[in-house]
């Protein structure tokens, strides 16, 4: 691939994922901000009961937004849907900046939960459809890098700046996207579905940095024509068509595996987890920033490896090493109940940092790459919406499971045992059932799922 073509696609993807920085900040917001809101001089008074709801409402809102998302991505397109999400997030962060009561935090996080749902369906669809197959995995993984850049940002600035400052920082990324994204080429697949073949040709010329796009355009035209000759995609196809049902099952298990490996619960509570570890080697603010930076590093590594070693290999290696890290933390917290482990208090911090990297190199990145690859065009909106719905349901459940196991089922070690077990189960599933899509066109992926 020519350098100019790579740079064109890379720049487009960076602009298309700027809102993911805001989403990452919103996702990690509770970890540094809830401890601040508990203090006597808090700008907004909250109760202990508010905390799990402020965490989970972001995820619950995504379920509410699913019908809107499926409508938007096929009606106005992937790019315009991403812009809609960015504008909604600007509203949400503005509400947080001026909030003086907890109800406004609920409203803002609900709005941004819907927006995140739209963005994390529309953006991966857009990226998969504009990318050349040789770098599609690399480009598709960038959204997670951008998202975790946002999480690192909120970990770094959250404990130290005025309450409104994160809203300003997130707003800079969102407004930049709102200004720049309209000038980027649209998805050739979506344009052809709309009957705009010449616009699709011009879009491909910009993305591939060449006028010679006839072969790829013909392939897309043939693929869309075959899709159109079939009966129009329906929601029921997700359950009745064997190849699509297989894609749904894969995404259900992988999205569940992400959250039941502790990602959401840990990211939203990393400050309190580190505090419970009673480490004498790191203060919790420093360790939290290290954790965020290592997750960002893992995301970057994943983008470089996903098209080199493949999706399946990264998933399996990541799931096993993540399970070992989580199990180590669980054992530490179990022994801590009856023993003084001050001398070993470096161990849970080291294991948590290992989790940050090992989770992100595969289990935390590959599922979103596969989500954009596994579903055929005719049901892609339904498929990705269902995957996203499953994602937010499992994310919400993981937050509550963490809270229940920690408080009512023995102590801090119980959720980590649970998360470790789920990681190992995900590895077995990936080994047996997940297809390898490295270097395979979207059309060829469907052939693999059909078992041809």
C-alpha positions in Angstrom: 0.0 0.0 0.0 1.2 3.5 -0.9 2.2 5.8 1.9 -0.2 8.4 0.8 -3.1 5.9 0.9 -2.2 4.8 4.4 -1.9 8.4 5.6 -5.3 9.3 4.1 -7.1 6.5 5.8 -5.2 7.0 9.1 -6.0 10.7 9.2 -9.7 10.0 8.5 -9.8 7.4 11.3 -8.2 9.7 13.8 -10.7 12.4 13.1 -13.6 9.9 13.1 -12.5 8.7 16.6 -11.9 12.1 18.4 -15.2 11.6 20.2 -13.8 8.4 21.7 -11.5 10.5 23.8 -14.6 12.1 25.3 -16.2 8.7 25.8 -13.1 7.4 27.5 -13.1 10.4 29.9 -16.7 9.7 30.6 -16.1 6.0 31.2 -13.3 6.6 33.7 -14.9 9.7 35.2 -16.3 7.9 38.3 -12.9 6.6 39.5 -11.3 10.0 40.3 -14.5 12.1 40.6 -16.7 10.0 43.0 -14.0 10.2 45.8 -14.0 14.0 45.3 -17.8 14.1 45.5 -17.8 12.2 48.8 -15.8 14.9 50.5 -17.3 17.5 52.8 -16.3 20.4 50.5 -17.8 18.6 47.4 -19.4 20.9 44.9 -22.3 18.4 44.6 -23.5 16.3 47.5 -24.0 12.6 46.7 -25.0 9.5 48.9 -23.4 6.1 48.9 -26.5 4.8 46.9 -25.8 7.3 44.2 -22.4 5.9 43.4 -23.3 2.6 41.6 -26.1 4.3 39.8 -23.8 7.1 38.5 -21.5 4.4 37.2 -24.1 2.1 35.6 -26.5 4.8 34.2 -23.9 5.4 31.5 -24.3 1.8 30.4 -28.1 1.5 30.9 -28.6 4.5 28.7 -26.8 2.7 25.9 -29.7 0.1 25.9 -32.3 2.9 25.6 -30.4 4.3 22.6 -30.2 1.1 20.6 -33.3 1.7 18.5 -32.2 5.2 17.7 -28.7 4.0 16.8 -30.0 1.3 14.3 -32.2 3.9 12.7 -29.5 6.6 12.4 -26.6 4.5 11.0 -28.7 3.3 8.0 -30.8 6.4 7.5 -28.3 9.2 7.8 -25.1 7.2 7.5 -22.1 6.2 9.7 -20.3 9.5 9.5 -23.4 11.7 10.2 -24.3 9.4 13.1 -20.8 9.9 14.6 -21.3 13.7 14.3 -24.7 13.4 16.1 -23.1 11.5 18.9 -20.4 14.2 19.2 -23.0 17.0 19.4 -24.9 15.1 22.1 -21.7 14.7 24.2 -21.1 18.4 24.1 -24.5 18.9 25.7 -23.7 16.3 28.3 -20.3 17.7 29.3 -21.9 21.2 29.4 -24.5 20.0 31.9 -21.7 18.5 34.1 -19.7 21.7 34.0 -22.6 23.7 35.4 -24.2 21.0 37.6 -25.0 22.0 41.2 -27.1 18.9 42.1 -26.7 15.2 41.6 -29.8 15.0 39.3 -27.8 16.9 36.6 -25.0 14.3 36.8 -27.6 11.6 36.1 -29.1 13.5 33.2 -25.7 14.3 31.7 -24.4 10.7 32.0 -27.6 9.4 30.5 -27.3 11.6 27.5 -23.6 10.7 27.0 -24.5 7.0 27.5 -26.8 7.2 24.5 -24.2 9.2 22.5 -21.5 6.6 23.3 -23.8 3.8 22.1 -24.3 5.6 18.8 -20.6 6.4 18.4 -19.4 2.9 19.2 -21.6 1.5 16.6 -21.3 4.1 13.9 -17.5 4.8 14.2 -16.4 1.1 13.9 -18.8 0.6 10.9 -17.4 3.7 9.2 -13.8 2.6 9.9 -14.3 -0.9 8.6 -15.9 0.3 5.5 -13.3 2.9 4.5 -10.3 0.8 5.4 -8.2 -1.4 3.0 -8.4 -5.0 4.2 -4.6 -5.1 4.7 -4.8 -2.5 7.5 -8.4 -2.8 8.6 -7.6 -4.4 11.9 -4.9 -1.8 12.7 -7.3 1.1 11.9 -10.3 -0.5 13.6 -8.3 -0.8 16.9 -7.5 2.9 17.0 -10.8 3.7 18.5 -9.8 1.9 21.6 -6.5 3.8 21.8 -8.4 7.1 21.5 -10.9 5.9 24.2 -8.2 5.0 26.6 -6.4 8.3 26.0 -9.5 9.8 27.4 -9.5 7.5 30.4 -5.9 8.4 31.1 -6.7 12.1 30.8 -9.5 11.9 33.4 -7.3 9.8 35.7 -4.5 12.5 35.5 -6.5 15.7 35.7 -9.6 14.5 37.7 -8.2 14.5 41.2 -6.4 17.9 40.8 -8.4 20.4 38.7 -11.6 22.3 39.2 -14.7 20.3 38.7 -15.6 21.9 35.4 -12.2 21.5 33.7 -12.7 17.9 32.4 -15.8 19.2 30.5 -13.7 21.8 28.8 -11.0 19.3 27.9 -13.5 16.8 26.4 -15.2 19.7 24.6 -12.0 20.6 22.7 -11.9 17.1 21.2 -15.6 17.0 20.4 -15.7 20.4 18.8 -12.6 19.6 16.7 -14.4 16.5 15.4 -17.6 18.4 14.7 -15.5 20.9 12.6 -13.3 18.4 10.7 -15.3 15.2 10.2 -17.7 16.7 7.6 -14.7 17.2 5.2 -13.7 13.5 5.4 -14.8 11.0 2.7 -18.0 9.0 3.4 -18.2 5.2 3.5 -18.2 3.8 -0.1 -20.5 0.9 1.1 -23.1 3.3 2.5 -22.9 5.6 -0.6 -23.5 2.6 -2.9 -26.4 1.4 -0.8 -27.8 4.9 -1.3 -27.4 4.6 -5.1 -24.5 7.2 -5.2 -22.0 5.2 -7.1 -20.0 8.1 -8.5 -19.7 9.6 -5.0 -18.5 6.3 -3.8 -15.8 6.3 -6.5 -14.6 9.7 -5.5 -14.5 8.6 -1.8 -12.4 5.6 -2.7 -10.0 7.8 -4.8 -9.4 10.0 -1.7 -9.0 7.1 0.7 -6.7 5.1 -1.6 -4.8 8.1 -2.9 -5.2 6.9 -6.5 -7.5 7.1 -9.5 -7.3 3.4 -10.1 -10.1 2.2 -7.9 -12.2 0.4 -10.5 -11.4 -3.1 -9.2 -12.3 -2.4 -5.6 -15.4 -0.4 -6.6 -16.5 -3.3 -8.7 -16.0 -5.7 -5.8 -18.1 -3.5 -3.5 -20.8 -3.1 -6.2 -21.0 -6.8 -6.6 -21.2 -7.4 -2.9 -23.9 -4.9 -2.4 -25.8 -6.2 -5.4 -25.7 -9.7 -4.0 -26.9 -8.3 -0.7 -29.7 -6.5 -2.4 -30.8 -9.6 -4.3 -31.3 -11.3 -1.0 -34.3 -10.6 1.1 -33.9 -7.3 3.0 -32.2 -7.8 6.3 -34.4 -8.1 9.3 -33.8 -8.3 13.1 -35.0 -11.9 13.0 -32.0 -12.8 10.7 -29.8 -12.5 13.8 -31.4 -15.7 15.1 -32.6 -17.5 12.0 -29.7 -17.3 9.5 -26.9 -19.7 10.7 -23.9 -17.6 9.7 -25.3 -14.4 11.3 -26.4 -16.3 14.4 -22.8 -17.6 14.7 -21.6 -13.9 14.6 -24.1 -13.0 17.3 -22.9 -15.8 19.5 -19.3 -14.9 19.1 -19.9 -11.3 19.9 -22.1 -12.1 22.9 -19.4 -14.2 24.5 -16.5 -11.8 23.6 -18.4 -8.7 24.9 -19.4 -10.6 28.0 -15.8 -11.8 28.4 -14.5 -8.2 28.3 -16.7 -7.0 31.2 -16.6 -10.3 33.2 -12.8 -10.0 33.0 -13.3 -6.9 35.2 -12.6 -4.1 32.7 -15.6 -1.9 33.6 -15.7 -2.6 37.3 -12.0 -2.1 37.7 -11.8 1.0 35.5 -14.6 2.7 37.4 -13.2 1.7 40.8 -9.5 1.6 40.4 -8.9 4.3 43.0 -10.8 2.3 45.7 -9.3 -1.0 44.7 -5.8 0.4 45.1 -6.8 2.0 48.4 -8.0 -1.4 49.6 -4.6 -3.0 48.7 -3.0 -0.7 51.3 0.2 -0.5 49.3 3.1 1.2 51.0 5.0 1.6 47.7 2.6 3.8 45.7 -0.1 6.3 46.5 -3.4 5.5 44.8 -3.4 8.6 42.6 0.0 7.8 41.1 -0.8 4.1 40.7 -4.1 5.0 39.0 -2.3 7.1 36.5 0.2 4.3 35.9 -2.7 1.9 35.4 -4.3 4.2 32.8 -1.0 4.8 31.0 -0.3 1.1 30.8 -3.8 0.4 29.4 -3.1 3.1 26.8 0.2 1.4 26.0 -1.5 -2.0 25.7 -4.1 -0.4 23.3 -1.3 1.0 21.1 0.5 -2.4 21.1 -2.7 -4.1 20.1 -3.2 -1.8 17.1 0.3 -2.8 15.9 -0.1 -6.5 16.4 -3.7 -7.2 15.4 -2.9 -7.4 11.7 0.5 -9.1 12.3 -0.4 -12.0 14.6 -4.2 -12.0 14.0 -7.3 -11.6 16.2 -7.5 -15.1 17.5 -4.0 -15.4 18.8 -4.1 -12.1 20.6 -7.5 -13.0 22.2 -6.2 -16.3 23.6 -2.8 -14.9 24.9 -4.6 -11.9 26.4 -7.3 -13.9 28.1 -4.9 -16.3 29.8 -2.5 -13.6 31.0 -5.4 -11.5 32.2 -6.8 -14.4 34.1 -3.5 -15.0 35.8 -3.2 -11.3 36.8 -6.7 -11.2 38.2 -6.2 -14.5 40.1 -3.1 -13.0 41.7 -5.0 -10.0 42.9 -7.7 -12.2 44.3 -5.2 -14.4 46.2 -3.6 -11.3 47.7 -6.9 -9.9 48.9 -7.9 -13.3 50.4 -4.6 -13.6 52.3 -4.9 -10.0 53.4 -8.0 -10.8 55.5 -6.0 -12.6 58.2 -2.4 -11.5 57.5 -0.3 -8.4 57.5 0.9 -8.2 53.9 2.6 -4.8 54.1 5.8 -6.2 52.7 4.0 -7.8 49.8 1.7 -4.8 49.1 3.6 -4.2 45.8 2.1 -7.4 44.5 -1.5 -6.3 43.8 -0.2 -3.1 42.2 2.1 -5.0 39.9 -0.7 -7.5 39.1 -3.1 -4.7 38.3 -0.5 -3.0 36.0 0.0 -6.4 34.3 -3.7 -6.7 33.8 -3.8 -3.2 32.3 -1.4 -4.3 29.5 -2.5 -7.9 29.0 -6.2 -7.1 28.8 -5.7 -4.3 26.3 -3.5 -6.2 23.9 -6.3 -8.6 23.0 -9.4 -9.1 25.1 -9.9 -5.3 25.4 -9.4 -4.5 21.7 -10.1 -7.4 19.4 -13.9 -7.7 20.1 -14.6 -4.2 18.6 -12.5 -5.1 15.6 -14.5 -8.3 15.1 -17.8 -6.6 15.6 -17.3 -4.4 12.5 -16.1 -7.4 10.5 -18.5 -10.3 11.3 -21.9 -9.0 10.2 -23.0 -8.7 6.6 -24.0 -5.2 5.3 -27.7 -6.0 5.1 -27.9 -6.5 8.9 -24.8 -4.7 10.0 -26.8 -2.0 11.9 -28.9 -4.6 13.7 -25.9 -6.8 14.4 -23.7 -4.1 15.8 -26.6 -2.7 17.8 -27.2 -6.1 19.3 -23.5 -6.5 20.1 -23.5 -3.1 21.6 -26.6 -3.8 23.6 -25.0 -7.0 24.9 -21.9 -5.0 25.7 -23.7 -2.4 27.9 -25.8 -5.1 29.6 -22.7 -7.1 30.6 -21.0 -3.9 31.5 -23.8 -2.9 33.9 -24.0 -6.4 35.3 -20.2 -6.5 36.0 -20.4 -3.3 38.0 -23.2 -4.7 40.2 -21.6 -8.2 40.5 -18.4 -6.5 41.6 -20.3 -4.5 44.2 -22.3 -7.5 45.5 -19.4 -10.0 45.6 -17.2 -7.4 47.4 -19.8 -6.4 50.0 -21.9 -9.6 50.5 -20.0 -12.6 49.4 -16.7 -12.6 51.3 -14.7 -9.5 50.5 -12.6 -7.9 47.8 -11.1 -11.2 46.7 -14.4 -12.7 45.5 -14.9 -10.5 42.4 -11.3 -11.0 41.3 -11.7 -14.8 41.5 -14.9 -14.4 39.4 -13.2 -12.2 36.8 -10.2 -14.6 36.6 -12.4 -17.6 35.9 -14.3 -15.7 33.2 -11.1 -14.8 31.5 -10.0 -18.4 31.2 -13.4 -19.4 29.9 -13.2 -16.7 27.2 -9.8 -18.1 26.1 -11.3 -21.6 25.6 -14.2 -20.1 23.6 -11.8 -18.1 21.4 -9.7 -21.1 20.7 -12.7 -23.2 19.7 -15.1 -20.9 18.0 -13.6 -17.5 16.9 -12.6 -17.4 13.2 -9.4 -15.6 12.1 -10.2 -12.6 10.0 -6.7 -11.1 9.5 -6.1 -10.0 5.9 -9.6 -11.2 4.9 -12.0 -9.0 3.0 -15.5 -8.3 4.5 -17.0 -10.5 1.7 -14.6 -13.4 2.5 -15.5 -13.1 6.2 -19.1 -14.1 5.4 -17.9 -17.1 3.4 -15.9 -18.2 6.5 -19.0 -17.8 8.8 -21.1 -19.8 6.3 -18.5 -22.6 6.5 -17.9 -22.6 2.7 
